[in-house]
Amino acid sequence: MSHDKISRRSLLQGALIGLAAAPASALLARDAFAADLPLIDPADAQAKALGYVHDATKVDAKANPNYKAGQLCANCIQYTGKEGAAEGGCNIFPGKGVKATGWCKVYVIKPGATLG
C-alpha cells in the first residue's frame, strides 16, 4: 500500500482553481439559460403591479411620474441580458425574460449608463 503525499501548496492551488471556476461556470450557465426564458406577460400580476411594459415609449407618465424618456430595461441595473440583445433576464422577474426596450417602476440606471 503506497502513501502518496500531497503538498499543502498543491492542495491550496487546486482549491483556489476550483473556487475560481465555480462563479465562471454559473455565469456561463446563466447566459445560456437567459436565451430560453419566456417573456413576462404585462398582464401578469407582478408585472402589472410594477407597471411593466414591453415598450417604454408607452409608459403612462401620469401614473408613473418617475419615468424619464430613455429609461429602458437594457440600461437598468436589474437587467441581466446581454448588451444589444432584444430581450434578456431580469432580477425582478426571476424565471421570466423582459424586452430590452421595456420599463417598470423598479428601474434604476446601471452605473456608467446614459439615458438615450
C-alpha positions in Angstrom: 0.0 0.0 0.0 1.6 3.3 -1.0 1.1 6.5 0.8 1.5 9.4 -1.7 1.8 12.8 -0.1 0.1 15.8 -1.5 1.8 19.0 -0.6 -0.1 21.8 1.1 0.8 24.1 -1.8 -0.8 21.7 -4.4 -3.9 21.3 -2.3 -4.4 25.0 -1.9 -3.8 25.7 -5.6 -6.3 23.1 -6.6 -8.9 24.5 -4.1 -8.3 28.1 -5.4 -8.8 26.9 -9.0 -12.0 25.2 -8.1 -13.3 28.2 -6.3 -12.5 30.4 -9.3 -14.2 28.1 -11.7 -17.5 27.9 -9.8 -18.6 31.5 -10.5 -17.4 31.4 -14.1 -19.5 28.3 -14.8 -22.5 29.8 -13.1 -22.2 32.9 -15.3 -22.0 30.7 -18.5 -25.0 28.7 -17.4 -27.0 31.8 -16.7 -26.2 33.3 -20.1 -27.3 30.1 -21.8 -30.4 29.9 -19.7 -31.4 33.5 -20.3 -32.0 32.8 -24.0 -34.6 30.3 -23.1 -36.6 32.4 -20.7 -40.3 33.0 -21.6 -41.2 36.7 -21.8 -43.1 38.1 -18.9 -46.7 38.9 -19.8 -47.5 42.6 -19.0 -50.9 41.3 -17.7 -49.1 39.1 -15.1 -50.0 40.2 -11.5 -46.4 41.2 -10.6 -45.7 42.9 -13.9 -49.0 44.8 -13.6 -48.2 45.9 -10.0 -44.8 47.2 -11.2 -46.2 48.9 -14.3 -44.1 46.8 -16.6 -44.5 47.4 -20.4 -42.7 45.8 -23.3 -42.2 49.3 -24.9 -41.1 52.1 -22.7 -42.4 54.7 -25.1 -45.9 53.6 -24.0 -45.4 54.3 -20.3 -48.2 56.3 -18.8 -46.3 59.3 -17.5 -49.2 60.5 -15.3 -49.3 57.1 -13.5 -45.5 56.9 -13.4 -44.1 60.3 -12.6 -40.6 58.9 -12.0 -40.4 57.7 -15.6 -38.0 59.7 -17.9 -37.5 59.2 -21.6 -34.6 56.9 -22.4 -35.2 54.7 -19.3 -35.2 51.1 -20.7 -34.7 47.6 -19.2 -31.5 47.5 -21.3 -29.9 50.3 -19.2 -31.4 49.2 -15.8 -29.3 47.7 -13.1 -31.7 44.8 -12.8 -31.4 43.7 -16.4 -29.3 40.6 -16.9 -29.5 40.2 -20.7 -26.5 40.7 -22.9 -25.8 44.2 -24.3 -27.5 44.6 -27.7 -29.9 41.7 -27.2 -33.6 42.3 -27.9 -34.6 40.6 -24.6 -33.0 39.1 -21.5 -33.4 38.2 -17.9 -34.4 40.5 -15.0 -33.7 40.1 -11.3 -37.2 41.5 -10.6 -38.9 38.8 -12.6 -37.0 35.6 -11.9 -37.5 32.9 -14.5 -39.0 35.3 -17.0 -37.5 37.5 -19.7 -38.1 41.1 -20.4 -37.8 43.2 -23.6 -34.7 45.4 -23.7 -37.0 48.2 -24.7 -39.3 47.6 -21.7 -39.6 49.5 -18.4 -41.1 49.1 -14.9 -41.3 51.1 -11.7 -38.2 49.4 -10.2 -36.0 51.0 -12.8 -32.5 52.1 -11.6 -29.9 53.2 -14.1 -26.8 51.0 -14.4 -23.6 52.7 -13.2 -22.0 54.3 -16.2 -25.0 54.0 -18.4 -26.7 57.0 -20.0 -30.3 57.6 -21.0 -30.8 57.7 -24.6 
